[in-house]
């Protein structure tokens, strides 16, 4: 694939200096980075308001637990479609205009959800919100573009801290607002917040235009080609998929555990438990700094092992609040450690294609979230919390296996022994194929 020309900024009077060495974390640049962090948090929160409210929404609209989990699944699928169809435009269009258009449209989709009288309109509003709220992922590579190379991990970590806090505080805020005015109040408040955010972003964001030198169909095709041409992107996309599947599985099923016989918590209490995951914001900052120092292997190994251990603690959490909180903290630490490390590595691949690299990676990432929330709804209906923990542990073990197979030593294994490598490739493909077929069969059979 021929490299495309680098992004061309607008005149210096209209944009922060994006050149290597320009420190955008000082002075006015620091304020811009903070606004971007807040914006990312509010945008991504739109997809998570429903999680502590699933039981309340299910009762109001007369849904089963499996049907209620579809609210989360539809949001993730819509977000994945937005990543495929909208996010690559960051390499082509002027980014401030793109960001403000998406946030404004998100405000109207949240209002649609707030007024939904039935399941169909609820899911439609949720899907549109997910589709349009990819603003967060337009801003993350934007922050990487504006940062000096030696501060890129720090900048990404700072913006991603806003994303983590947005996901967590969304649950706390939605639980509190639902207690005061019902679940629809949550979405009305979110719609107003997005309108205010649109005005703030339009006033404060610098203008910056991508120059991919491609039309829209070519842009989409080049995004797919990046997954073919970049082995690091492929490996990290699969690792991100499994990490977010674990994260989504936990938070989709947690409301059913806490509202059930063992705890009987209210929506507000369930939302407050989301604060236990604030450790993920700390992990985002730490992982970004370690990535700037080249310690990505250490971060990945530690995060993968913590992810696996967390599901053991979560299994004990059915009868122990302390174990449940410890498991949530470890899982959020591990998930963010993997995610920030992944982003730091993939943004170093092709600086002129960061929008498309983000699209390819984040599409896989949120497909993982959709898979996790869909499977966990079916598993919880038939096997309860213990089944959810087994599913999560299996996905975490697969993540460890994928990372082990993606290391340079593993990729170099068998060189000079083509028959051995061919046998290994066939065996691995057969095992992966069988695993996928089993998961599909499980997903089809369990709801019935």
N, C-alpha and C positions, 0 to 999 in steps of 0.2 A: 504493500500500500504506500503510495507516494505521500510524503509528509506534506501537510497543508501549511500555509503561511501562518505565522504566529498571530495571536489576537492583536488588533490595533486599537489602542485607546483613543478616546476623543482628546481634544486639546487639553494641555495641562491645567488650564483654568477650570476645566469641567470635571477633572478626575484626579483621584489620588495617584501618586507615582507608582506604577506597577513594576518598575525595573528591578532587577536583582540588586539587592543591597538597600533598597528603599525600606525603611523601617516603618511599617504601618501600625505598629503597636504603641507608638509614642504619639504625644500631642493629639491633634484632631483625629488621626488614624485610630487611636485607641478608642475614642468615642464611637467611631464608625463600627469598629469590631464589636464593641459592646452592644450597639443597636442590632447588628447582624445576629449576635447570639440570642438576644431577646426575641427577634423576629423568627429565628429558627425554632425556638421553644414554643412560641404561640402557634406557628404553622403546624408543627408536628403534633401538638396537643390536640388538634382537631380530630385526629384519628384515634384518640385514647379516652375521650370523655365517657364513652359508653361502657368501658370495662367494669368499673365498680357498680354500674347501674343495670347490668344485664338482668339480674333477678327482678328488679322493679319494672324494667321495660317488658320483660316476659309476662309479668302479671298483668300489666296495663293492656298489652296487645294480645294476650292469651297465646303466648308462644311456649314451646317446649325448651328445655335447656339446649338441645341441639339447634333449634331454630334461632334462639337468642344468640348463640355463638356465631351464627352467620352474619350478624351485624359487624363483628370484628373481622370476619373473613372477607366480607364484601369491601370493607374499608381498605384492607391490605391489597386485595386484587385491584381495586380502583387506583390505589397509589402506585402499584406496579405498572399499570397501564400508563399512568401519567409519567412515570420514569422512562418508559419506552418512547412515548409519543411526544412529550413536551420537554423533558429535560435536555435532550440534545440541542434544542433551540438556543441554549446558553452559549454554544459555540458559533452561533450565526446572528442572533439578534442583539439589540441593545438591552443589557441586562436589567437596568433599573425599570425600564418600561415593561419588560417581561415579568419581573417580580411583582410590580404594583398591579398589573392586570390579573395575575393569578390570585393575589390576596383579595382583591375586590370580588372576583368571582367566587372565591371560597366563602366570603361573607354571605352571599346569596344562597349558596348550597346549604350552609348551616341553618339559615332561616327556613329553608324547605324542610329540613329534618325537624326543626322545632314545631312546625305546623302539621307534620305527618299524622293523618288520622288512622292509617292502617299500615300493615307490614310492608306492602309494596312501595309506598312513598317513603317510608322510613329507610328501606334499603336503597332506594334511588338517591335520596339525599346523602346517605352515607357514602355511596359509590362516587357521586360527584365530588363530595368533599375530599375523598381520597385521591381522586384523579387530579384535582386542582391544587392540592396542598403540597405539591412537589417544590414549592418555593424554597423550602428548607434545603433541598438538595441543589438548587441553583446557587444559594448563598454559600454553601460549604466550599465548592471549588473556587468561587469568587474570592473568598477569604484566602485561599491558597495562592491565587494569582497575585493578590495584593501584598502578600508577605514576602520577605526576603527568604532565599532558599534555606538558610540555616535556622530560620524561625518558622518554617512551614508547619512542622508538627505542632508547635506551640499554638499557632493561629488556628489550625484545624481543631486542636484539642479545646481551645477556648470556645469556639463556635459550637462544637459538639457538646460541651458542658451545658450550653443553653438547650440543646436538643434533649439531653438526658433529663434536665430539670423540667422541661416542658412535658415530657412523657409522664414523669412522676407527679408533678403538681397538678397536671390535668385530672388525675384520679382523685387527689385530695380536694381540689376545688369543685369538681363535679359532684362528689359525695356531699360536700357541705351545701352547695346550692340546691341540690335535689331535696335535701332535708327541709330547706326553707320554702322552696317554691315548686317542687316537683322536677322530674327529669327534663321536661321541656324548657324550663328556665335556664338550664345549663347551656343549651344550644342557642337561645336568644342572647345570652350574655357573650357567648363566643362569637356570634355574628357581629355584635357591636364592637368587640375587641379587634376583630379583623378590619373593620372599617377605620378605626383609629390607627391601626398599624399601617394601613395603606397610605394614609396621609403622612405619617412619620417617615416612612421609607422614601416616599417621593421627595420629601424635603431634604433628607440627609444623605441618601446613598449617592455615591459618585456614578457618573455615566461611564459605561465600559462596553464596547462593542466587540463581539467575537468576529473573526474573519476566517471561517473554515474554508471558504472558496468552493462550497458545495451547495447544490439545491437540496430541498427537504428530503426527497427519496434517497439521494446519495448520502445524505447525512445519516439516515436510519440504517442504510446498508453498511456504512463505515463503522457504525456502532457495533453491529454484529460481527464484523470482521476483526475488531479489536479482541474479542474473546477467542477467536481462532488464532490470531497472530501473537498474542501475549500470554505465555504460560503462567507468569506470575499473576496476571489478572484472573485467569481461569481458576487457579488454585485458591486465590483469596476470595473470589466470588462464591465458590462452593463452601469455604470455611465460614464466610459471612452468612450464607443461607442457613447453615446448620445452627450457628450461634443465635440468629434471630428466631429460628423455629423454636429453640429452647425458651427464649425470652417470651415469645408470644404464647407458648403453651402454658407457661406459669401464670401470666397475667390474665389470660382468657378464662382459666379454670379457677383462679383464686377466689373470685366472688362467690362461686357456688360452694366452695369449702367453708368460707367464713360466714355465709348466710345460712348454712345448714345446721344440723342438730348439734355438732360439736362446738360451735361458737355462737351462732345466732346473732351476728353483728348487724348493725344498721348500715345504710349506704354511707353515712358520714364516717363511721368507724372503719369501714372497708377502705374508703378513700384515704384516710389518715395513714393506713399501713403502707401506702405508696411512698411515704417519706422514708421508709426503711431502705428504699432503693436509691436514696440520694448519694450513696457511696459511689454510684456509677459516675457521677460528675467528677468526683475526686479521681477515679480511675481514668477518665478521659484526659484530664490534665497531666497525670503522671505518665500515661502511655504516650501522649504527644511529646513530652520532654525526652522520654527514653528513645522514641523514634528519631528525634533530632540527634541523639548520641549514637545511633546505629545499633541499639539493643533490641531490635525487633524479634529476634529468635527467643530471647529470654522472656519477653512479654507474651509472645504467642504460647510458649510451653506452659508458663505459669497460669495463664488465663484458661487454657484448655483443661488443665488438671483441676483448677478450681471449679470450672463449670461442671465437671463430672462429680466432684465431691459434693457440690451444692444440692444435687438431687437426693443424695442420701439424707442430708439434713431436712430437706423438704418433706421426705417421706415420714420422718419423725414428727413433722409439724402438724400432722392430723390430730395429734394429742398433746402437743407441746408448743406453746406460743414462742418460747425462746428459740427452739430449734427452727421454727418457721421463719422468724425474723432473721436468724443467722443464715439460713438457706437463701432468703431473698437478697440479703446483702452480698453474699458470695457470688450468686448468679449474676447480679447486676455488675459487680466488679469485673467478673470474668467476661461477660458479654461486651462491656465497653472496652476492656483491654484488647480483645480481639478486633473489635470494629475500628478503633482509632489506629491500631497498628496496620490493619488492612489498608485503610485510606492513605496513611502516610507512605506506604509502599507503592500503591497504584498511582498516586499523583506524581511520583517521580518518574513514571514511565515515559509519557509523552506530554510535555507541558502545553502543546498547542491543541490537545484533544481532551482536556480535563472534563469538559461537559459530557462528552460521549463516554469517557471512561467511567465517570460517575453514573451515567445512565446504565451502562452494562453491569457494573457492580451492584448498584442499588436495586436494579430490577431483580437480580438473583436474590438479593438480600430480603426484599419484601415478598417475593414468591415464597421464600422460606417462612416468613411470618404467616402468610396465608395457609401454607401447608400445616404449620404447627397449630394454628387456631382451629382449622377444620378437623384435623385428626383428634385433637384433644376434646372437642365437643362430643365426638362419637365415642371415644374411649371413656370419658367421664360418665356418659350415660349408661355404660355397661360394666365398667370396672371401677368406678369411683376414683378417689384421690390416689390410691395405690397404683392404679393403672396409669394415671397421668404421670406419676413419678417414674414408673418403669419406661414409659415412652420417652420422657425427657432424658433419662440416663442412656438409653439406646442412641438417641440423637447426639448426645455429648460424646459418647464413645466413637461414633462415626466421625465426628469432627476431629478427634485425636488421631484417628486412622488416616483421614485425608491429609492432615498436616504432616504426619510421618511420611506419607507417600510423596509429598510435594517438596521435601528437602532436597538440596543439591546432591547429597549422598545417595538418596533413594533414586533420583533421576539418572544418576551415573551408574547405578547398579546394573550389572549385566552387560555393560558395554563390551563388545568383542565376543559376546555370547548370544547371538541373535535368536537361536532356538529357545534358550532359557527365557529371554525377554519376551518372545512371542507367546510362550506357554504362560508366563506370568500375566501378560496382557489379556489373554483369552480367559484365564481363570478369574481375574479381577472383574472383567466385563460380565462374565456369567454370574458372579456373586452379586454385583451391583444390579444386574437385570432382575435376578430373583428377588432381591430386597425391594426393588421398586414395585414388582408385581404383587408381592405380599402386602406392601403398604396400600396399593390400590384396592386389592381384594378386601383388606381390613376396612378401608374407608367406605367401600360399597356395602359391605355386609353389616357393619355395626349399627348404622342408623335403623335398619329394619328389625 
